[in-house]
Amino acid sequence: QVQPVESGGGLVQPGGSLRLSCAASGFTLDDYDIGWFRQAPGKEREGVSCISGRDGTTYYADSVKGRFTLSRDNAKNMVYLQMNSLKPDDTALYFCAADKIKLRGVQAMCSLSPKEQLWFLDYWGQGTQVTVSS
């Protein structure tokens, strides 16, 4: 089955850190741009960070810039989202999505509307919950 598989979510106190992992199951990671999206209760799903499969270029939403770091290890077929200085506003269900490399670019990938995300992105994981609370 072709699917990204997320792991690493959990409960963490404000100011803490988590590392989310996205494993490429059934497909080769370096053929795809990979993005992390999140959906908090009552809010639309939004792009958090995206990374190019072509050259490793990254994009970060303003809300996470300077706190989150996205990286990929094509040899292991894995993508990692290191999240530091977590805030309660980061609480959400985090999804990993794969997009067959196109000319769109990672900023455009991360800026897709929720409807566009479902229309254009090729594969979605089941999500991993991140809860930031004291």
C-alpha positions in Angstrom: 0.0 0.0 0.0 1.3 3.4 -1.0 1.1 5.8 2.0 3.1 8.1 4.2 3.2 6.8 7.7 3.5 9.4 10.5 4.9 8.8 14.0 6.3 10.8 16.9 3.3 12.7 18.2 2.4 13.0 21.8 1.8 15.2 24.8 4.4 17.8 25.6 4.6 20.9 27.9 4.8 24.4 26.4 8.4 25.1 25.5 9.1 21.4 24.9 10.2 19.5 21.8 9.0 16.7 19.6 10.2 15.1 16.4 7.7 13.8 13.9 8.7 11.2 11.4 7.2 10.4 8.0 8.1 7.1 6.5 7.4 6.6 2.8 5.6 3.3 2.5 5.4 1.9 -1.0 7.0 4.8 -2.8 10.4 6.4 -3.2 10.8 9.6 -1.3 13.1 11.4 -3.7 10.5 11.4 -6.4 8.2 13.5 -4.2 7.9 16.8 -2.4 6.8 16.2 1.1 4.7 18.4 3.3 3.5 18.5 6.9 0.0 19.9 7.4 -2.0 20.3 10.6 -5.6 20.6 11.6 -6.6 21.9 15.0 -10.1 21.5 16.3 -12.5 24.0 14.7 -9.8 25.2 12.3 -9.0 24.5 8.6 -6.1 22.3 7.7 -3.0 24.4 7.1 0.5 23.8 5.6 3.2 23.8 8.2 6.4 23.0 6.3 7.3 21.5 3.0 10.5 20.1 1.5 11.5 19.6 -2.1 12.4 16.1 -3.3 14.5 17.7 -6.0 16.9 19.9 -4.1 15.9 19.8 -0.4 14.5 23.4 -0.5 12.3 24.0 2.5 9.4 26.3 3.3 8.0 27.2 6.7 4.7 28.8 7.6 5.3 32.1 9.5 3.8 30.6 12.6 6.5 28.0 12.9 9.5 29.7 11.3 12.5 29.6 13.6 11.0 26.8 15.8 10.5 23.9 13.4 13.1 22.3 11.2 12.2 19.9 8.3 14.7 17.5 6.9 14.7 14.4 4.7 16.9 11.3 4.6 16.3 9.8 1.1 18.5 6.8 1.9 16.2 5.8 4.8 13.1 7.0 2.9 12.2 9.3 5.9 11.3 12.9 6.5 11.6 14.5 9.9 9.9 17.5 11.5 11.8 18.7 14.5 9.5 20.9 16.6 11.1 23.1 19.3 9.7 25.8 21.6 6.2 24.3 21.2 3.2 26.4 22.1 -0.4 25.5 22.9 -1.4 26.9 19.5 0.7 24.1 17.9 -1.8 21.5 19.2 -3.3 19.7 16.2 -3.4 16.5 14.2 -0.4 16.6 12.0 -0.5 14.9 8.6 2.3 14.0 6.2 1.5 14.4 2.5 3.4 13.5 -0.7 3.3 15.3 -4.0 4.9 13.9 -7.1 7.5 16.4 -8.0 6.0 19.1 -10.2 6.8 22.7 -11.0 4.6 23.9 -8.2 7.4 24.3 -5.6 7.3 23.9 -1.9 5.9 27.3 -1.0 3.0 26.7 -3.3 2.5 23.2 -1.9 2.3 24.5 1.6 0.0 27.3 0.6 -2.7 25.2 -0.9 -6.2 25.6 0.4 -7.7 22.6 2.2 -9.8 21.7 -0.9 -6.7 22.1 -3.1 -4.7 19.9 -0.8 -7.0 17.0 -1.3 -7.3 17.6 -5.0 -3.6 18.0 -5.9 -1.6 16.1 -3.3 -1.0 12.5 -4.2 -0.8 10.6 -0.9 -1.8 11.3 2.7 -0.9 9.7 6.0 -3.4 9.0 8.8 -2.0 11.7 11.0 -0.3 11.9 14.4 -1.7 13.9 17.3 0.4 16.7 18.9 -0.9 18.2 22.2 0.9 21.0 23.9 -0.4 21.6 27.3 0.8 22.1 30.9 
